[in-house]
Amino acid sequence: MTTPAVPDSPRIPEAVHRRRWAILSVLMLSLLIVVLDNSILNVAIKTISTPAPTGLGATQSELEWAINSYTLVFAGLLFTAGLLGDRLGRKKVLLGGLVLFGIGSALAAWSGSPTELITFRAVMGFGAAFVMPATLAVLMNVFEREEQPKAIGIWAGGVGLAIAIGPITGGVLLDHFWWGSVFLINVPIVLLAVVLMVWLVPDSRDPKPGRIDPVGVVLSVVGLVLLVYGIIKGGQLADFTDPQVLATIGAGLAVLVGFVVFEARSDHPSIDVRYFKNKVFSAAIAAIALVFFALMGVTFFSVFYTQSVRGYSPLQTGLLMLPLAAAQLIFAPRARLMVDRFGNRATTTAGMLIIAAMLAAFATLEADTPIWILEVIFFLMGTGMAHIMTPTSVVIMQALPREKAGSASALSNTFRQVGGALGIAVLGSVLSAAYRTGIEDKLGVLPADVRHTAGESIEATLGVAAKLGPQGQSLIAPAHDAFLHAMHLTALCGAGVAVIGAVVVGLFLPGRMTAPQESKDEAELVSAE
């Protein structure tokens, strides 16, 4: 006889059950600052690339590292953070992560160089790694199973809210204050979240926590850093056949293979590779990784399109991104209704195909395209994303027992962050290499010692052109043309990745899953050898 998915008696204490929605609000506030930071930074990257005193004069590769130093530390420590939460208590780990994130934010705000910014962003990633998985783990321990899909949908809608608030907040701050204010804004939010967390949120832990896996953590971080460094370096040089680039990428892949082998043989792995024997679980994880690969890369170049090519201010750019966030905010909590009607497979596949179509639509944008077309593209991208994140998050979180919620959350967020980091690295490098190829023959008017730097990005070219005065005006139109060509190529690459994601979920995600079937799959997953 199949065990029912929902137990006969509630497993959540009544006192916690009564305040579950207030607890969810506090968890969403904690999540808000982690997502808010990245969405604010997306608007600020052009300002940070501007020479001092306005910005830090960061090159495109340094901008990629400012984003990826956070992401890689975040992704590399998520499993350790999840295990520490399971062992020490999710509330304690969440509070510690919030405090560290706040300290890193304050330090990043006062960075004096791109190197300092990259370093302090890594500190922020360290703190965020202890925040993100704990929010979902606590959620799974304050809601009964039948309410979990609704709660996860609202939680995912909070991501949309943060994406909406971030660019607009960043634009307002950059219009009135210096670039560091986009990081300093995190500090008061952290303080509020800490106070509410201490007051409202209960602690929970795994009665049988796993052991910490320091070797696995080191291998995963080293492998990812080497891989991403090699990809970014290849884009910077516009030559992926360079021996240094090939050696670094090869070393990164070798370390990651070693990581997988080590985890498979370990009796206390950071990642239990047995989970991936379940095709449904693996497909849901792959969908999250692929959609963030495509979306993070596109978000990176869309800011340069709106500000460098179209001439919009940071605040206007933030407002232009509002439809992307609004669509997620509207549809994420309602996506479960689509799943109820059409099933996980149809809903998620449709979402991936919408993302692919909108990324391809970026390849049609020119310098004079009516801006409402970009707004439609952003809205539909947000719609597609909402119908991917909610069903896949539910599949992943319900695939493991409640006491392993930290591990499930860490898996989901690790692959999302790794997908995003690789998206920025790969698509950013495609953009950089394609731009350099397009602008190189136009840089002959420049002194030989500045040609390489001027060819790194559109901002670098326009910065050199501004210093040359009237002589530099001849570089502006070629810079715009080269960037648009590079953006079109990059967008098509992103669309191709999204199509692969659609194929994966179309083949392996289930249609409608009944409660008994979910319970059976869960049992098979946990007992898999």
Steps between C-alpha positions, in 0.01 A plus 500: 500500500643840403575744781299822452698812413324702772513354850173447687603732784680835463877484549537874566454631859180704533683813624722497190210413269301806614778744406619317187409787261680756717803268500479474120506881479820513705658228285407697187663811647820300556478368146430852375841636595686215326308540173473878534877534507551328166212682330631837626850414378367428150399866468821627661755312287522776241559763771766283668674461164523881467841643601542662843364705667162393357582125512798270538599473133440124508561311175241256365694203636523670843123561489444132425719413798314748724187299424659155493716532813172526691332226300783246515556532875123487545462187288807329642391538863127433466527132587721560799260774610205263459674229704600748773139617514380142529755437779513828698150632432368687194413815696852537644661450159255740336574772756877452462471518121297821516754671727795398278312614189439838662868541592606406145251750355640785712857414396405471131339845512833660590719301258786706358578277202345224286715245689360609835146487362558145370636396842216650704242358260647158583440576871139585415471169313631318807221651711232449234587129479372461856183703433351356182472126582388573856198701382357208302598247767316696769202540266477123453498458879223751580248400229316170470558317174168599342583871548862475385434559126304819581770620740777424250303689233480807725870457587581493126283810454725668755787447256295691243436778751874530571577509128241778465624706794871453427548682169268787599666539840842485334398761245372740768814455709733552202309813400553656844800331664832335418522146359575345842150584621365199305682277751451715811120475459527134607607591854168639638309214334731249671445666838120486460513135386718399797260660753193334345682167467590492872141584592293279268689214337530163677819297484513155344765243418546157347486231772758304299722765339777410259868559566676800350695428181793749487680319215187511284447871571860586406488291180170654387613861559845450342353319198234765437741792546753350255228423244342845519839676503601318181172587326519869597868517399414352160241771444740770617765382251239419230692172462375179659789305344760690707711243695437676832122499438492133396719394794284686754170369361645147479627518860159622618319215325749247637450625858119488458522141371712419804235664718224279354711184544588595858136574587384168354744311723461709816284380789415863586491687166410866453289388203338159527526394135240229562234770479580544131398143421145634513436641150226735619727652764789533254282660232364757746852591613619522138208728410591746775868500403432549128241775539732699727791437263301671224336774710807618695703534182224700331447726801872577495497635142151657506621770741768607252239499222263731687765733646795500258310462170158647579623767745262428790598591857540236775156589641338478157673165446357378829152605393546329162570173686179532700289281264744208552452518875129582486429188294681282755317668785164444329547148369735323746234457774247390234723259310383212719150546350650435155676194639172374646332537162770405251767321706866572577633396160272717285528805728878494532564415133277790392693730736836391353374550144376850586843583644669364185273704271559822694876451505487452123293820480796690648679424174251729321565808715678794342601846619167649386260212581185633677562454869156344561626190316771456764230537768292221344809278481579561868140430607483173311841397634372556854186300418706210371731508801206494746367185336839332532610594851185412695434148363868401501548634856203295620629184326846544654386586852246216518745246359679473836364444853412809704808465724723517191346831388834677540666260254219535245510879525879501471487281189244727335690817581843357421401406148318829452809696608742281303276532195490878543877526553572293190240701307675827585841348430413320174254750350704794634807354331308444175390865519853620576665292225237593240524869593878504474484329160248758378679812627866400456548634148346835603753563778788590270443870574598440864851492648636145496525478880125548556357291215478173696326664798264696274391179329396322821145639514275772364551701820878480457472619138263786586721599796807531276294683235386755761860573600596563136233769459388574141748248362330223696152568361574276203517198738149535646295363207738206436494419874118489497497283186760258639312471830165432331653227286664345808172526695306327221749212491499467880119502516477220245747294705279555806191400301673177398569417866133563587389265220724228648329563834156462337604165352629376839183586693277382214663159512545443871264708714175326591157616390252499786631337815250357745580512869565123527736514204690787658541295814620200302753708307622652823552156653685378191722807504597469863561125479690511168842343514 
